[in-house]
């Protein structure tokens, strides 16, 4: 029998060894956070790496060559964030853990989303399917009670999905082929705050289509071929754009770049727009080494991660967003090329510049002079 003085050190040793055995990390991946945050991106993987511990919370499998995972992830019951971006998926993997809060499959070849693909994901908060080949999505509203943000930008939609979950706060449908919004399809989205519809093929919209969006804060309508000559159809939309409490970026027919009655000084939750979010920290030079994806495609990244990354709204003032809008056009903010061409404005340019334009020109000259001075100083010093 061991003496009492040796029992405690032995128990400590067993505990340490036990922890070492449980906390394992696949050799092809890097791990942190007690090996529960796992990064297996850009490893040339064609299947799930062996050796993942059962209680991982964050798994990054982006920039690989995965074609399907079948049900390989189903038993990871603690998984919160899963990134499968820039692989070779043609559908959302089946039997994903119901514990997931955040699913990202950017830049794959997914063509449709069936109702069974998300039927049991009642914990899901963020779904990013941007940069795929989607033409249709089907949701079951009463199962996606926690879903706040959906990114469907850079796909192939012709009409806005009619069955989006009612708790959504951010929807990005920019850079698609949208030509219509069916009447009533937005009536059950009272919490929708950010709605991105720029760079599509809208020429006009049904009267009152946005009237039920009582929580709307920001909507983007720029870079669409609006039929400005059809006054009967456009007058109602233009009137709504001027009177709405939301901020409208890219007013139809270029009456003004920004309209609406919302207080610019208020703050709003950013959501997960492809336009206004930064690249994730792990997207670096590895993107250039990823075979099969062009730099332009890998450049559009999923939203910034927040460690084990549940849905985190980033508070940002509206005036910062307006600065982005006024300083550059939408197609410059994205590596994708717009599917539409800009209609020519019927308004003639004034002969004399306004005071605002003059101020902008003066500011530009000051910035140019400052930059030149810095460069010359650096050159002389060198």
GUKEKE-653352 format. One line per field, with one value per residue (C-alpha): residue in three letters; chain; x, y, z. Coordinates in Angstrom, 2 decimals. Example, Ala and Ser with C-alpha at 12.3 -4.5 7.8 and 13.67 -1.06 7.14 Angstrom:
BEGIN
resn	(ALA/SER)
chain	(A/A)
x	(12.30/13.67)
y	(-4.50/-1.06)
z	(7.80/7.14)
***
This chain:
BEGIN
resn	(UNK/UNK/UNK/UNK/UNK/UNK/UNK/UNK/UNK/UNK/UNK/UNK/UNK/UNK/UNK/UNK/UNK/UNK/UNK/UNK/UNK/UNK/UNK/UNK/UNK/UNK/UNK/UNK/UNK/UNK/UNK/UNK/UNK/UNK/UNK/UNK/UNK/UNK/UNK/UNK/UNK/UNK/UNK/UNK/UNK/UNK/UNK/UNK/UNK/UNK/UNK/UNK/UNK/UNK/UNK/UNK/UNK/UNK/UNK/UNK/UNK/UNK/UNK/UNK/UNK/UNK/UNK/UNK/UNK/UNK/UNK/UNK/UNK/UNK/UNK/UNK/UNK/UNK/UNK/UNK/UNK/UNK/UNK/UNK/UNK/UNK/UNK/UNK/UNK/UNK/UNK/UNK/UNK/UNK/UNK/UNK/UNK/UNK/UNK/UNK/UNK/UNK/UNK/UNK/UNK/UNK/UNK/UNK/UNK/UNK/UNK/UNK/UNK/UNK/UNK/UNK/UNK/UNK/UNK/UNK/UNK/UNK/UNK/UNK/UNK/UNK/UNK/UNK/UNK/UNK/UNK/UNK/UNK/UNK/UNK/UNK/UNK/UNK/UNK/UNK/UNK/UNK/UNK/UNK/UNK/UNK/UNK/UNK/UNK/UNK/UNK/UNK/UNK/UNK/UNK/UNK/UNK/UNK/UNK/UNK/UNK/UNK/UNK/UNK/UNK/UNK/UNK/UNK/UNK/UNK/UNK/UNK/UNK/UNK/UNK/UNK/UNK/UNK/UNK/UNK/UNK/UNK/UNK/UNK/UNK/UNK/UNK/UNK/UNK/UNK/UNK/UNK/UNK/UNK/UNK/UNK/UNK/UNK/UNK/UNK/UNK/UNK/UNK/UNK/UNK/UNK/UNK/UNK/UNK/UNK/UNK/UNK/UNK/UNK/UNK/UNK/UNK/UNK/UNK/UNK/UNK/UNK/UNK/UNK/UNK/UNK/UNK/UNK/UNK/UNK/UNK/UNK/UNK/UNK/UNK/UNK/UNK/UNK/UNK/UNK/UNK/UNK/UNK/UNK/UNK/UNK/UNK/UNK/UNK/UNK/UNK/UNK/UNK/UNK/UNK/UNK/UNK/UNK/UNK/UNK/UNK/UNK/UNK/UNK/UNK/UNK/UNK/UNK/UNK/UNK/UNK/UNK/UNK/UNK/UNK/UNK/UNK/UNK/UNK/UNK/UNK/UNK/UNK/UNK/UNK/UNK/UNK/UNK/UNK/UNK/UNK/UNK/UNK/UNK/UNK/UNK/UNK/UNK/UNK/UNK/UNK/UNK/UNK/UNK/UNK/UNK/UNK/UNK/UNK/UNK/UNK/UNK/UNK/UNK/UNK/UNK/UNK/UNK/UNK/UNK/UNK/UNK/UNK/UNK/UNK/UNK/UNK/UNK/UNK/UNK/UNK/UNK/UNK/UNK/UNK/UNK/UNK/UNK/UNK/UNK/UNK/UNK/UNK/UNK/UNK/UNK/UNK/UNK/UNK/UNK/UNK/UNK/UNK/UNK/UNK/UNK/UNK/UNK/UNK/UNK/UNK/UNK/UNK/UNK/UNK/UNK/UNK/UNK/UNK/UNK/UNK/UNK/UNK/UNK/UNK/UNK/UNK/UNK/UNK/UNK/UNK/UNK)
chain	(A/A/A/A/A/A/A/A/A/A/A/A/A/A/A/A/A/A/A/A/A/A/A/A/A/A/A/A/A/A/A/A/A/A/A/A/A/A/A/A/A/A/A/A/A/A/A/A/A/A/A/A/A/A/A/A/A/A/A/A/A/A/A/A/A/A/A/A/A/A/A/A/A/A/A/A/A/A/A/A/A/A/A/A/A/A/A/A/A/A/A/A/A/A/A/A/A/A/A/A/A/A/A/A/A/A/A/A/A/A/A/A/A/A/A/A/A/A/A/A/A/A/A/A/A/A/A/A/A/A/A/A/A/A/A/A/A/A/A/A/A/A/A/A/A/A/A/A/A/A/A/A/A/A/A/A/A/A/A/A/A/A/A/A/A/A/A/A/A/A/A/A/A/A/A/A/A/A/A/A/A/A/A/A/A/A/A/A/A/A/A/A/A/A/A/A/A/A/A/A/A/A/A/A/A/A/A/A/A/A/A/A/A/A/A/A/A/A/A/A/A/A/A/A/A/A/A/A/A/A/A/A/A/A/A/A/A/A/A/A/A/A/A/A/A/A/A/A/A/A/A/A/A/A/A/A/A/A/A/A/A/A/A/A/A/A/A/A/A/A/A/A/A/A/A/A/A/A/A/A/A/A/A/A/A/A/A/A/A/A/A/A/A/A/A/A/A/A/A/A/A/A/A/A/A/A/A/A/A/A/A/A/A/A/A/A/A/A/A/A/A/A/A/A/A/A/A/A/A/A/A/A/A/A/A/A/A/A/A/A/A/A/A/A/A/A/A/A/A/A/A/A/A/A/A/A/A/A/A/A/A/A/A/A/A/A/A/A/A/A/A/A/A/A/A/A/A/A/A/A/A/A)
x	(0.00/1.29/2.02/-0.39/2.35/2.64/-1.10/-1.54/1.41/0.22/-3.29/-1.86/0.27/-2.72/-4.74/-2.03/-1.52/-5.27/-5.53/-2.67/-4.29/-7.69/-6.35/-5.08/-4.63/-4.41/-0.88/-2.00/-3.87/-3.06/-5.01/-5.54/-7.93/-7.29/-7.31/-10.96/-10.25/-8.92/-7.54/-7.12/-7.32/-5.15/-3.88/-4.94/-7.43/-9.82/-11.39/-11.83/-8.50/-8.35/-7.66/-10.12/-11.16/-14.87/-15.45/-14.08/-15.97/-14.40/-13.33/-11.84/-11.64/-11.54/-9.32/-9.12/-10.45/-13.34/-16.18/-18.39/-18.34/-21.39/-22.14/-18.57/-19.23/-22.49/-21.00/-19.16/-21.94/-20.06/-19.17/-20.26/-18.49/-17.80/-16.05/-16.09/-15.41/-13.52/-13.78/-15.54/-18.90/-21.97/-24.39/-24.44/-23.08/-25.80/-26.22/-24.21/-24.18/-27.31/-25.11/-23.82/-24.23/-22.28/-22.01/-19.89/-19.61/-18.42/-16.99/-18.17/-20.47/-23.69/-26.72/-29.65/-30.53/-33.29/-35.50/-33.98/-30.48/-31.29/-34.39/-32.85/-30.53/-32.56/-29.34/-28.03/-27.41/-25.32/-25.51/-23.09/-23.64/-22.18/-20.17/-21.92/-24.27/-27.54/-30.77/-33.20/-33.29/-36.03/-36.23/-38.60/-39.42/-40.43/-37.12/-34.69/-35.75/-32.28/-31.15/-30.14/-27.96/-28.04/-25.55/-26.69/-24.68/-22.84/-25.22/-27.78/-31.12/-33.72/-36.23/-35.96/-36.65/-40.22/-39.82/-37.03/-37.08/-38.95/-36.24/-33.69/-31.92/-29.52/-30.01/-27.45/-28.71/-26.32/-24.62/-27.31/-29.69/-32.73/-35.49/-38.44/-39.68/-42.97/-45.77/-45.98/-42.62/-41.15/-44.23/-43.08/-39.69/-40.41/-36.93/-34.98/-32.59/-30.03/-31.12/-28.56/-30.04/-27.41/-25.83/-28.84/-31.21/-34.16/-35.88/-38.88/-40.57/-44.18/-45.85/-45.55/-43.09/-41.05/-43.92/-43.97/-40.24/-40.85/-37.39/-35.45/-32.40/-30.25/-31.11/-28.89/-30.47/-27.55/-26.16/-29.51/-30.87/-33.90/-36.43/-36.41/-38.44/-41.43/-42.71/-45.87/-43.85/-40.86/-42.63/-43.94/-40.53/-38.79/-41.37/-40.87/-37.08/-37.35/-39.83/-38.65/-37.00/-34.29/-31.10/-31.20/-27.77/-27.92/-31.27/-32.98/-32.41/-29.49/-31.62/-29.18/-26.61/-28.27/-31.86/-34.32/-35.13/-33.04/-30.88/-27.33/-25.86/-27.44/-25.63/-26.67/-25.67/-23.47/-24.62/-22.51/-22.62/-20.08/-19.53/-18.90/-17.02/-13.30/-11.44/-10.98/-7.63/-6.63/-7.00/-3.46/-0.85/-2.16/-4.95/-2.39/-1.17/-4.61/-4.94/-8.14/-9.26/-8.35/-7.03/-10.17/-12.38/-10.38/-10.23/-13.89/-13.79/-16.25/-16.84/-14.25/-14.10/-14.54/-12.66/-15.29/-17.55/-21.15/-23.12/-21.60/-23.08/-20.41/-21.67/-20.65/-21.88/-23.92/-21.84/-18.85/-20.90/-22.08/-18.46/-17.77/-20.76/-19.96/-16.27/-16.56/-19.14/-20.37/-18.57/-15.28/-15.92/-16.21/-13.78/-16.71/-17.85/-21.37/-23.84/-25.52/-24.51/-25.19/-28.03/-27.08/-28.47/-30.84/-29.79/-27.37/-24.26/-24.33/-21.92/-20.55/-19.49/-21.39/-19.70/-19.68/-17.83/-15.37/-14.70/-14.12/-11.69/-9.77/-9.56/-8.29/-5.58/-4.50/-4.28/-2.25/0.17/0.57/1.24/3.77/5.58/5.80/7.15/9.76/10.86/11.27/13.23/15.61/16.13/16.90)
y	(0.00/3.47/5.89/8.80/11.27/9.65/9.54/13.23/13.51/10.34/11.73/14.96/12.99/10.92/14.10/15.71/12.61/12.23/15.81/15.24/12.16/13.84/17.13/15.98/17.86/16.37/16.60/18.52/21.16/23.82/24.05/26.50/27.06/23.67/22.13/23.07/25.74/23.88/25.38/22.90/25.44/25.26/21.76/20.11/17.92/15.66/14.19/15.05/14.76/12.02/12.79/15.60/15.54/15.17/18.51/20.95/24.22/25.87/24.06/25.77/23.50/26.27/26.35/22.57/20.08/18.58/17.26/15.90/14.93/12.69/12.36/12.60/15.69/14.59/13.42/16.68/17.83/20.88/22.41/26.05/27.41/25.46/26.96/24.93/27.87/27.43/23.69/21.62/21.08/20.77/20.61/21.40/18.36/16.24/15.56/18.56/18.98/20.62/22.59/24.85/28.60/29.60/27.78/29.21/27.60/30.53/29.93/26.36/24.98/24.55/24.85/24.47/24.37/21.96/22.34/19.23/20.72/23.12/21.51/20.73/23.69/25.61/27.00/28.42/32.18/32.84/31.14/32.28/30.70/33.52/32.88/29.64/28.68/28.85/29.36/28.35/27.93/26.42/27.09/25.78/28.90/27.30/25.42/28.31/30.34/31.73/32.60/36.28/36.70/35.10/35.90/34.77/37.27/36.34/33.54/33.04/34.05/35.59/36.35/37.03/33.84/33.87/31.81/33.46/32.92/35.68/36.47/37.55/40.84/40.88/39.55/39.99/39.26/41.56/40.54/38.15/38.26/39.50/41.00/40.85/40.58/38.73/40.54/39.48/37.73/40.29/40.78/38.40/39.99/42.71/42.46/42.81/45.72/45.39/44.42/44.39/44.36/46.27/44.99/43.06/43.47/45.31/47.73/48.41/46.98/46.39/49.15/48.78/45.90/47.24/48.60/45.72/45.99/48.06/47.41/48.33/50.52/50.21/49.07/49.16/49.64/50.93/49.43/48.24/49.13/51.07/51.99/55.67/56.62/54.63/57.32/55.48/52.60/54.50/57.41/55.21/53.65/57.03/58.45/55.53/55.93/59.59/59.08/55.83/55.95/53.65/54.85/54.04/53.67/54.11/55.77/54.57/56.73/58.48/61.28/61.34/58.79/58.50/59.10/58.23/59.82/57.74/59.58/59.19/59.50/56.31/53.01/49.75/46.12/45.28/41.72/39.78/41.67/40.77/44.48/45.93/43.19/42.63/39.52/36.91/37.00/33.62/34.72/35.71/34.63/31.08/32.08/32.50/28.96/27.39/25.53/25.72/29.13/32.42/35.25/37.26/34.47/33.82/37.52/37.75/36.36/35.35/37.71/38.24/35.47/36.09/33.10/30.43/32.78/32.81/35.54/38.83/42.02/44.65/48.06/50.63/54.16/54.78/57.78/55.46/53.35/56.45/57.50/54.18/54.68/58.25/57.62/54.61/52.63/49.15/47.34/48.70/47.35/43.79/41.64/40.39/42.22/43.55/41.59/44.77/47.97/51.36/53.25/56.66/59.49/61.80/64.74/67.16/68.10/71.63/74.09/75.18/72.83/72.92/73.91/70.26/69.24/72.07/70.93/67.41/68.67/70.76/67.78/65.61/68.18/68.35/64.57/64.45/67.13/65.39/62.04/63.59/65.27/62.00/60.14/62.83/62.93/59.17/59.26/61.99/60.19/56.96)
z	(0.00/-0.91/1.91/2.23/1.30/-2.16/-2.95/-3.72/-6.17/-7.89/-8.30/-9.74/-12.17/-13.32/-13.81/-15.89/-18.00/-18.42/-19.65/-22.05/-23.50/-23.93/-25.37/-28.74/-31.99/-35.51/-36.86/-39.97/-37.95/-35.39/-32.15/-29.32/-26.44/-24.89/-28.39/-28.78/-31.42/-34.45/-37.68/-40.54/-43.36/-46.49/-45.78/-49.05/-47.22/-49.11/-45.96/-42.31/-40.47/-37.80/-34.18/-33.50/-29.87/-29.29/-27.53/-30.15/-30.46/-33.51/-36.69/-39.73/-42.79/-45.40/-48.48/-48.89/-51.45/-49.53/-51.68/-48.94/-45.29/-45.14/-41.42/-40.17/-38.06/-36.46/-33.14/-32.38/-30.10/-28.75/-32.11/-32.43/-35.52/-38.71/-41.73/-44.96/-47.27/-50.53/-50.92/-53.59/-51.95/-54.16/-51.23/-47.55/-45.67/-44.09/-40.38/-39.18/-35.39/-34.01/-31.63/-34.44/-34.13/-37.22/-40.58/-43.40/-46.84/-48.93/-52.39/-53.04/-55.75/-53.80/-56.10/-53.75/-50.08/-49.16/-46.10/-44.53/-44.71/-41.86/-40.38/-36.99/-36.55/-34.00/-32.45/-35.73/-35.65/-38.78/-42.18/-44.89/-48.33/-50.41/-53.55/-54.52/-57.38/-55.48/-57.37/-54.63/-50.87/-48.74/-45.02/-42.37/-40.38/-37.11/-36.76/-37.31/-34.31/-33.57/-37.09/-37.24/-40.34/-43.79/-46.53/-49.99/-52.01/-55.23/-56.19/-58.98/-57.49/-59.81/-57.09/-53.37/-51.37/-50.07/-46.91/-44.94/-41.14/-39.33/-36.73/-39.32/-38.71/-41.68/-45.22/-47.99/-51.53/-53.36/-56.61/-57.81/-60.80/-58.88/-61.02/-58.63/-55.06/-54.91/-53.05/-49.40/-49.34/-46.91/-44.73/-41.99/-41.37/-38.79/-37.24/-40.48/-39.96/-42.78/-46.30/-49.11/-52.63/-54.62/-57.84/-59.13/-62.10/-60.60/-62.95/-60.68/-57.56/-56.54/-54.58/-50.80/-51.02/-48.07/-45.98/-43.47/-42.73/-39.62/-38.16/-41.28/-40.64/-43.76/-47.29/-50.39/-53.83/-55.91/-59.11/-60.45/-63.92/-62.67/-65.36/-64.45/-67.51/-66.20/-63.88/-62.86/-61.40/-60.11/-58.44/-55.63/-54.98/-55.03/-52.63/-50.25/-50.45/-49.46/-46.63/-45.03/-41.62/-42.94/-44.58/-48.30/-49.85/-53.61/-54.20/-57.38/-60.46/-58.73/-57.35/-54.42/-53.31/-49.89/-48.85/-46.12/-42.79/-40.39/-37.87/-39.17/-35.69/-34.37/-34.23/-35.77/-35.73/-38.66/-39.27/-41.75/-44.98/-47.62/-48.21/-44.83/-43.01/-42.94/-43.99/-41.28/-39.57/-40.98/-44.63/-45.56/-48.08/-47.81/-50.19/-52.97/-52.48/-52.67/-55.93/-57.88/-56.64/-58.19/-55.99/-56.77/-55.47/-52.34/-51.57/-50.61/-47.15/-44.57/-41.72/-39.02/-36.49/-32.79/-31.35/-30.78/-32.67/-31.88/-33.56/-32.47/-33.85/-34.39/-33.41/-35.96/-36.57/-39.68/-40.69/-41.19/-43.56/-45.40/-45.82/-47.53/-49.81/-50.82/-51.43/-53.72/-55.64/-54.75/-57.54/-56.28/-52.82/-54.08/-56.09/-58.11/-61.20/-61.18/-63.25/-64.37/-66.02/-64.54/-66.24/-67.43/-65.39/-67.20/-65.04/-66.61/-64.67/-63.29/-64.80/-61.44/-58.71/-55.44/-52.20/-51.17/-54.32/-53.82/-50.27/-51.49/-54.14/-51.59/-49.24/-52.07/-52.91/-49.27/-49.07/-52.29/-51.08/-47.72/-49.37/-51.75/-48.84/-46.92/-49.94/-50.69/-47.05/-46.96/-50.23/-49.00/-45.70/-47.49)
***
